[in-house]
């Protein structure tokens, strides 16, 4: 698991005490993991290969946003397949590029396909709403440790703020 923000940025924004760096790094890692588990996907960039049976020549990558589809092949024959024109990868700068979506291969026949693709965000591209949630959750944990605030929201209410980024089971 990778942290969703640089520790130095978190320490500056939350004005963290340098004497507790080890504990604070642990909170950053724990909250990053909690957010990824809640959203049910990897957020940071990676490359993966999946196998999937198409339905009406459509398939759904498990991870998103999809940055690039490197290869699509028919898993039985090994022949290369292409996306339809309307399934082109969206410009990553557009807001609608960040959701899970359907991709369609050219042709009329459903088949088992194997596809390799790049997905996720660079740290600098992570949506501000997710970063704010991460900071709120860390702040809540620190306040709970100090016992100064009795009305600390539970993490589920904070996580609901990022439901727009949660993976939907299509």
C-alpha positions as protocol buffer text, in pm:
chain_id: "A"
residue {
  index: 1
  type: UNK
  ca { x: 0 y: 0 z: 0 }
}
residue {
  index: 2
  type: UNK
  ca { x: 125 y: 344 z: -89 }
}
residue {
  index: 3
  type: UNK
  ca { x: 40 y: 666 z: 92 }
}
residue {
  index: 4
  type: UNK
  ca { x: -208 y: 886 z: -93 }
}
residue {
  index: 5
  type: UNK
  ca { x: -23 y: 1207 z: -4 }
}
residue {
  index: 6
  type: UNK
  ca { x: 335 y: 1298 z: 68 }
}
residue {
  index: 7
  type: UNK
  ca { x: 400 y: 1291 z: 443 }
}
residue {
  index: 8
  type: UNK
  ca { x: 567 y: 1634 z: 426 }
}
residue {
  index: 9
  type: UNK
  ca { x: 249 y: 1786 z: 279 }
}
residue {
  index: 10
  type: UNK
  ca { x: 30 y: 1622 z: 544 }
}
residue {
  index: 11
  type: UNK
  ca { x: 263 y: 1735 z: 822 }
}
residue {
  index: 12
  type: UNK
  ca { x: 257 y: 2093 z: 694 }
}
residue {
  index: 13
  type: UNK
  ca { x: -120 y: 2111 z: 637 }
}
residue {
  index: 14
  type: UNK
  ca { x: -206 y: 1959 z: 974 }
}
residue {
  index: 15
  type: UNK
  ca { x: 83 y: 2128 z: 1156 }
}
residue {
  index: 16
  type: UNK
  ca { x: 200 y: 1795 z: 1296 }
}
residue {
  index: 17
  type: UNK
  ca { x: 451 y: 1774 z: 1578 }
}
residue {
  index: 18
  type: UNK
  ca { x: 784 y: 1644 z: 1446 }
}
residue {
  index: 19
  type: UNK
  ca { x: 838 y: 1449 z: 1771 }
}
residue {
  index: 20
  type: UNK
  ca { x: 555 y: 1211 z: 1672 }
}
residue {
  index: 21
  type: UNK
  ca { x: 667 y: 1148 z: 1315 }
}
residue {
  index: 22
  type: UNK
  ca { x: 664 y: 768 z: 1338 }
}
residue {
  index: 23
  type: UNK
  ca { x: 306 y: 763 z: 1473 }
}
residue {
  index: 24
  type: UNK
  ca { x: 191 y: 1023 z: 1220 }
}
residue {
  index: 25
  type: UNK
  ca { x: 341 y: 826 z: 929 }
}
residue {
  index: 26
  type: UNK
  ca { x: 155 y: 521 z: 1055 }
}
residue {
  index: 27
  type: UNK
  ca { x: -172 y: 719 z: 1059 }
}
residue {
  index: 28
  type: UNK
  ca { x: -109 y: 838 z: 703 }
}
residue {
  index: 29
  type: UNK
  ca { x: -54 y: 481 z: 584 }
}
residue {
  index: 30
  type: UNK
  ca { x: -355 y: 348 z: 778 }
}
residue {
  index: 31
  type: UNK
  ca { x: -590 y: 616 z: 649 }
}
residue {
  index: 32
  type: UNK
  ca { x: -461 y: 571 z: 291 }
}
residue {
  index: 33
  type: UNK
  ca { x: -538 y: 201 z: 319 }
}
residue {
  index: 34
  type: UNK
  ca { x: -880 y: 269 z: 472 }
}
residue {
  index: 35
  type: UNK
  ca { x: -974 y: 499 z: 182 }
}
residue {
  index: 36
  type: UNK
  ca { x: -862 y: 246 z: -83 }
}
residue {
  index: 37
  type: UNK
  ca { x: -1056 y: -30 z: 93 }
}
residue {
  index: 38
  type: UNK
  ca { x: -1365 y: 188 z: 116 }
}
residue {
  index: 39
  type: UNK
  ca { x: -1344 y: 285 z: -251 }
}
residue {
  index: 40
  type: UNK
  ca { x: -1269 y: -81 z: -337 }
}
residue {
  index: 41
  type: UNK
  ca { x: -991 y: -1 z: -581 }
}
residue {
  index: 42
  type: UNK
  ca { x: -631 y: 103 z: -617 }
}
residue {
  index: 43
  type: UNK
  ca { x: -600 y: 479 z: -652 }
}
residue {
  index: 44
  type: UNK
  ca { x: -237 y: 521 z: -747 }
}
residue {
  index: 45
  type: UNK
  ca { x: -97 y: 435 z: -1088 }
}
residue {
  index: 46
  type: UNK
  ca { x: -27 y: 80 z: -1184 }
}
residue {
  index: 47
  type: UNK
  ca { x: -46 y: -169 z: -1468 }
}
residue {
  index: 48
  type: UNK
  ca { x: -250 y: -486 z: -1462 }
}
residue {
  index: 49
  type: UNK
  ca { x: -372 y: -764 z: -1690 }
}
residue {
  index: 50
  type: UNK
  ca { x: -723 y: -906 z: -1662 }
}
residue {
  index: 51
  type: UNK
  ca { x: -922 y: -1180 z: -1830 }
}
residue {
  index: 52
  type: UNK
  ca { x: -1289 y: -1125 z: -1895 }
}
residue {
  index: 53
  type: UNK
  ca { x: -1572 y: -1263 z: -2106 }
}
residue {
  index: 54
  type: UNK
  ca { x: -1725 y: -985 z: -2311 }
}
residue {
  index: 55
  type: UNK
  ca { x: -2098 y: -927 z: -2312 }
}
residue {
  index: 56
  type: UNK
  ca { x: -2224 y: -759 z: -2631 }
}
residue {
  index: 57
  type: UNK
  ca { x: -1852 y: -705 z: -2701 }
}
residue {
  index: 58
  type: UNK
  ca { x: -1825 y: -491 z: -2385 }
}
residue {
  index: 59
  type: UNK
  ca { x: -1588 y: -525 z: -2092 }
}
residue {
  index: 60
  type: UNK
  ca { x: -1525 y: -340 z: -1766 }
}
residue {
  index: 61
  type: UNK
  ca { x: -1173 y: -290 z: -1631 }
}
residue {
  index: 62
  type: UNK
  ca { x: -1153 y: -355 z: -1256 }
}
residue {
  index: 63
  type: UNK
  ca { x: -929 y: -54 z: -1187 }
}
residue {
  index: 64
  type: UNK
  ca { x: -984 y: 303 z: -1301 }
}
residue {
  index: 65
  type: UNK
  ca { x: -943 y: 569 z: -1419 }
}
residue {
  index: 66
  type: UNK
  ca { x: -795 y: 394 z: -1722 }
}
residue {
  index: 67
  type: UNK
  ca { x: -498 y: 590 z: -1853 }
}
residue {
  index: 68
  type: UNK
  ca { x: -404 y: 363 z: -2142 }
}
residue {
  index: 69
  type: UNK
  ca { x: -506 y: 26 z: -2280 }
}
residue {
  index: 70
  type: UNK
  ca { x: -179 y: -138 z: -2375 }
}
residue {
  index: 71
  type: UNK
  ca { x: -312 y: -457 z: -2535 }
}
residue {
  index: 72
  type: UNK
  ca { x: -635 y: -649 z: -2593 }
}
residue {
  index: 73
  type: UNK
  ca { x: -617 y: -1004 z: -2726 }
}
residue {
  index: 74
  type: UNK
  ca { x: -860 y: -1288 z: -2785 }
}
residue {
  index: 75
  type: UNK
  ca { x: -763 y: -1528 z: -2506 }
}
residue {
  index: 76
  type: UNK
  ca { x: -833 y: -1833 z: -2722 }
}
residue {
  index: 77
  type: UNK
  ca { x: -666 y: -1738 z: -3049 }
}
residue {
  index: 78
  type: UNK
  ca { x: -415 y: -1477 z: -2929 }
}
residue {
  index: 79
  type: UNK
  ca { x: -524 y: -1237 z: -3205 }
}
residue {
  index: 80
  type: UNK
  ca { x: -511 y: -864 z: -3138 }
}
residue {
  index: 81
  type: UNK
  ca { x: -837 y: -679 z: -3085 }
}
residue {
  index: 82
  type: UNK
  ca { x: -919 y: -308 z: -3109 }
}
residue {
  index: 83
  type: UNK
  ca { x: -1152 y: -76 z: -2922 }
}
residue {
  index: 84
  type: UNK
  ca { x: -1437 y: 86 z: -3110 }
}
residue {
  index: 85
  type: UNK
  ca { x: -1399 y: 459 z: -3182 }
}
residue {
  index: 86
  type: UNK
  ca { x: -1652 y: 553 z: -2911 }
}
residue {
  index: 87
  type: UNK
  ca { x: -1453 y: 356 z: -2653 }
}
residue {
  index: 88
  type: UNK
  ca { x: -1138 y: 564 z: -2688 }
}
residue {
  index: 89
  type: UNK
  ca { x: -962 y: 655 z: -2365 }
}
residue {
  index: 90
  type: UNK
  ca { x: -1096 y: 987 z: -2242 }
}
residue {
  index: 91
  type: UNK
  ca { x: -872 y: 1288 z: -2197 }
}
residue {
  index: 92
  type: UNK
  ca { x: -749 y: 1256 z: -1839 }
}
residue {
  index: 93
  type: UNK
  ca { x: -806 y: 1629 z: -1779 }
}
residue {
  index: 94
  type: UNK
  ca { x: -1184 y: 1594 z: -1827 }
}
residue {
  index: 95
  type: UNK
  ca { x: -1398 y: 1533 z: -1517 }
}
residue {
  index: 96
  type: UNK
  ca { x: -1580 y: 1240 z: -1680 }
}
residue {
  index: 97
  type: UNK
  ca { x: -1252 y: 1055 z: -1735 }
}
residue {
  index: 98
  type: UNK
  ca { x: -1232 y: 959 z: -1368 }
}
residue {
  index: 99
  type: UNK
  ca { x: -1520 y: 714 z: -1343 }
}
residue {
  index: 100
  type: UNK
  ca { x: -1554 y: 348 z: -1425 }
}
residue {
  index: 101
  type: UNK
  ca { x: -1693 y: 294 z: -1770 }
}
residue {
  index: 102
  type: UNK
  ca { x: -1771 y: 38 z: -2036 }
}
residue {
  index: 103
  type: UNK
  ca { x: -1527 y: -35 z: -2316 }
}
residue {
  index: 104
  type: UNK
  ca { x: -1630 y: -208 z: -2637 }
}
residue {
  index: 105
  type: UNK
  ca { x: -1417 y: -409 z: -2878 }
}
residue {
  index: 106
  type: UNK
  ca { x: -1472 y: -407 z: -3253 }
}
residue {
  index: 107
  type: UNK
  ca { x: -1669 y: -699 z: -3390 }
}
residue {
  index: 108
  type: UNK
  ca { x: -1996 y: -879 z: -3325 }
}
residue {
  index: 109
  type: UNK
  ca { x: -1884 y: -1191 z: -3135 }
}
residue {
  index: 110
  type: UNK
  ca { x: -1848 y: -1221 z: -2759 }
}
residue {
  index: 111
  type: UNK
  ca { x: -1526 y: -1386 z: -2652 }
}
residue {
  index: 112
  type: UNK
  ca { x: -1287 y: -1433 z: -2363 }
}
residue {
  index: 113
  type: UNK
  ca { x: -1036 y: -1150 z: -2379 }
}
residue {
  index: 114
  type: UNK
  ca { x: -714 y: -1069 z: -2201 }
}
residue {
  index: 115
  type: UNK
  ca { x: -630 y: -702 z: -2169 }
}
residue {
  index: 116
  type: UNK
  ca { x: -343 y: -507 z: -2016 }
}
residue {
  index: 117
  type: UNK
  ca { x: -388 y: -148 z: -1912 }
}
residue {
  index: 118
  type: UNK
  ca { x: -249 y: 137 z: -1702 }
}
residue {
  index: 119
  type: UNK
  ca { x: -475 y: 295 z: -1444 }
}
residue {
  index: 120
  type: UNK
  ca { x: -488 y: 531 z: -1148 }
}
residue {
  index: 121
  type: UNK
  ca { x: -363 y: 870 z: -1034 }
}
residue {
  index: 122
  type: UNK
  ca { x: -21 y: 1017 z: -981 }
}
residue {
  index: 123
  type: UNK
  ca { x: 0 y: 1174 z: -634 }
}
residue {
  index: 124
  type: UNK
  ca { x: -33 y: 1522 z: -784 }
}
residue {
  index: 125
  type: UNK
  ca { x: -352 y: 1418 z: -971 }
}
residue {
  index: 126
  type: UNK
  ca { x: -543 y: 1268 z: -678 }
}
residue {
  index: 127
  type: UNK
  ca { x: -882 y: 1443 z: -652 }
}
residue {
  index: 128
  type: UNK
  ca { x: -895 y: 1719 z: -390 }
}
residue {
  index: 129
  type: UNK
  ca { x: -1200 y: 1563 z: -227 }
}
residue {
  index: 130
  type: UNK
  ca { x: -1006 y: 1244 z: -151 }
}
residue {
  index: 131
  type: UNK
  ca { x: -711 y: 1445 z: -16 }
}
residue {
  index: 132
  type: UNK
  ca { x: -946 y: 1645 z: 208 }
}
residue {
  index: 133
  type: UNK
  ca { x: -1103 y: 1323 z: 337 }
}
residue {
  index: 134
  type: UNK
  ca { x: -758 y: 1183 z: 413 }
}
residue {
  index: 135
  type: UNK
  ca { x: -662 y: 1496 z: 609 }
}
residue {
  index: 136
  type: UNK
  ca { x: -994 y: 1495 z: 800 }
}
residue {
  index: 137
  type: UNK
  ca { x: -952 y: 1129 z: 899 }
}
residue {
  index: 138
  type: UNK
  ca { x: -596 y: 1184 z: 1022 }
}
residue {
  index: 139
  type: UNK
  ca { x: -703 y: 1494 z: 1216 }
}
residue {
  index: 140
  type: UNK
  ca { x: -992 y: 1297 z: 1372 }
}
residue {
  index: 141
  type: UNK
  ca { x: -756 y: 1021 z: 1484 }
}
residue {
  index: 142
  type: UNK
  ca { x: -513 y: 1267 z: 1637 }
}
residue {
  index: 143
  type: UNK
  ca { x: -796 y: 1444 z: 1823 }
}
residue {
  index: 144
  type: UNK
  ca { x: -927 y: 1110 z: 1947 }
}
residue {
  index: 145
  type: UNK
  ca { x: -581 y: 1034 z: 2089 }
}
residue {
  index: 146
  type: UNK
  ca { x: -563 y: 1364 z: 2271 }
}
residue {
  index: 147
  type: UNK
  ca { x: -916 y: 1325 z: 2405 }
}
residue {
  index: 148
  type: UNK
  ca { x: -985 y: 1695 z: 2346 }
}
residue {
  index: 149
  type: UNK
  ca { x: -1298 y: 1658 z: 2133 }
}
residue {
  index: 150
  type: UNK
  ca { x: -1586 y: 1431 z: 2233 }
}
residue {
  index: 151
  type: UNK
  ca { x: -1782 y: 1491 z: 1909 }
}
residue {
  index: 152
  type: UNK
  ca { x: -1536 y: 1343 z: 1660 }
}
residue {
  index: 153
  type: UNK
  ca { x: -1722 y: 1213 z: 1353 }
}
residue {
  index: 154
  type: UNK
  ca { x: -1689 y: 842 z: 1283 }
}
residue {
  index: 155
  type: UNK
  ca { x: -1480 y: 750 z: 981 }
}
residue {
  index: 156
  type: UNK
  ca { x: -1784 y: 619 z: 789 }
}
residue {
  index: 157
  type: UNK
  ca { x: -1944 y: 964 z: 782 }
}
residue {
  index: 158
  type: UNK
  ca { x: -1616 y: 1114 z: 655 }
}
residue {
  index: 159
  type: UNK
  ca { x: -1583 y: 841 z: 392 }
}
residue {
  index: 160
  type: UNK
  ca { x: -1934 y: 905 z: 261 }
}
residue {
  index: 161
  type: UNK
  ca { x: -1799 y: 1239 z: 136 }
}
residue {
  index: 162
  type: UNK
  ca { x: -1601 y: 1050 z: -129 }
}
residue {
  index: 163
  type: UNK
  ca { x: -1879 y: 814 z: -242 }
}
residue {
  index: 164
  type: UNK
  ca { x: -1862 y: 969 z: -590 }
}
residue {
  index: 165
  type: UNK
  ca { x: -1527 y: 791 z: -633 }
}
residue {
  index: 166
  type: UNK
  ca { x: -1645 y: 456 z: -500 }
}
residue {
  index: 167
  type: UNK
  ca { x: -1637 y: 161 z: -736 }
}
residue {
  index: 168
  type: UNK
  ca { x: -1978 y: 54 z: -853 }
}
residue {
  index: 169
  type: UNK
  ca { x: -2039 y: -310 z: -928 }
}
residue {
  index: 170
  type: UNK
  ca { x: -2159 y: -292 z: -1287 }
}
